[in-house]
Every structure is written in structure tokens, then in C-alpha cells.
Amino acid sequence: MAALRKLPPEVQNKAVPSAGNFAMTPVLKTAKNTAPLGLGLTPAGNERPHLRESLRKKRKTYKQTGTSVITVGHVYRETPHAHLVHDGTKPHRITADHGRALKIGPVLIRGTVLHPGAKPNPYLTQALDSNEAAVKQRFADKLGREIDKHAKKLAGGGK
């Protein structure tokens, strides 16, 4: 990290995030291929969006340090239940709010339901772990190409 911070700001701001984005592509592909297929239902009985559809690469740059981070994860608004699938849940009670009913499949239930819980399915963690070597290699290769490209620009020998 210290060596990367010594790079010129143009390289830090463009080459490093570009290399990170490129490096994380195998993780995204693996996660999309291994995310569970079941749609499931919301407590209101509506179909949940498919987990594979809300997976994205996201970039965040911390202003204070200039550090860019590329993550693979879900768009929360699309699949707010993704963490429950990934991390699992303990058995718990689900109560209908303010006299409303819970719709579970075709059945309307008033009152409380005991959810049996769910085992964890850490498909995101497994996608990262199984692609660790590829991520490192892709990052190094792409960063090297990006640094060469920026060095040529600075030397006046490239576009």
C-alpha cells in the first residue's frame, strides 16, 4: 500500500481502481454462478428478486486516504435478504404488523409464525477464496500495463 501511494495521483486515481475492477471480475462471475437459485417470498407474500440479478462490483474511494476498494456484493434495495441467505439465520418469530396478515405462499396468517432458521450459504466468501490467486495475478498484470501506459503519456510517447 505504501508503494502504491507513492505513484503519481493520476495513476493512483485511474490505474489502481481500473486494475482492481479488472481483478475482481472472476469473483463476480463465480458468485453469480454459485448464488442460490430460489426466489423465495417476502413476508408480504411477494416474490423476492433473484440473488444472482443483484450482484455487482462496487467501487468506493476513501477521501481521507485516497484508497480505492472494489467489492462484490448485492444491491441492498433489490435483495435486502441476501445477508440472511449468506450468513444464515437462527430460528425466530415473524409477527404481522398492526393487524395485517403474513402471506406465505397462498396462505394468509394473522399473528406470529415461527421461522425454522436457515443454514449459512457463504457463496460470496467462497467465490473470493476460490479466486484469490487469480485476483492477485490479474491485479498485478493490469496495474503493470496501466503504469506503463501512464509512463508513456508522461514521457510524451503515447496518447
Residue pairs with C-beta under 8 A, 6 or more apart in sequence:
1 67
4 12
4 16
5 12
5 66
7 15
7 16
7 147
8 150
8 154
9 66
10 150
11 146
11 147
11 150
12 66
13 66
14 146
14 150
15 143
15 146
15 147
15 149
15 150
16 68
16 143
16 146
17 59
17 61
17 68
17 70
18 142
18 146
19 138
19 139
19 142
19 143
19 146
20 59
20 68
20 69
20 70
20 139
21 57
21 59
21 70
22 138
22 139
22 142
23 70
23 135
23 136
23 138
23 139
23 142
24 57
24 70
24 71
24 72
24 135
25 57
25 138
26 131
26 134
26 135
26 138
27 72
27 127
27 128
27 131
27 135
28 55
28 56
28 57
28 72
28 127
30 126
30 127
30 130
30 131
31 55
31 72
31 123
31 124
31 127
32 52
32 55
34 123
34 126
34 127
35 51
35 52
35 55
35 123
36 51
36 85
36 121
36 123
37 50
37 52
39 47
39 48
39 49
39 50
40 47
40 48
40 81
41 47
41 48
41 103
41 104
41 105
42 48
42 81
43 94
43 96
43 102
43 103
44 102
44 103
45 102
45 103
45 104
45 105
48 79
48 81
49 78
49 79
50 79
51 74
51 79
51 82
51 85
53 78
53 79
54 74
54 75
54 78
54 79
54 82
55 72
55 73
55 74
56 72
56 73
56 74
56 75
57 70
57 71
57 72
58 70
58 71
58 72
58 73
59 68
59 69
59 70
60 68
60 69
60 71
61 67
61 68
61 69
62 68
62 69
72 124
72 127
72 128
73 82
73 124
74 82
76 82
84 118
85 118
85 121
86 120
86 121
86 122
86 123
86 124
86 125
87 120
87 122
88 117
88 118
88 119
88 120
88 121
89 115
89 117
89 118
90 117
91 114
91 115
91 116
91 117
92 114
92 115
92 117
93 112
93 113
93 114
93 115
94 102
94 112
94 113
94 114
94 115
95 111
95 112
95 113
96 102
96 109
96 110
96 111
96 112
99 110
101 108
101 109
101 110
102 108
102 109
102 110
102 113
103 109
104 113
128 135
149 158
152 158
153 159
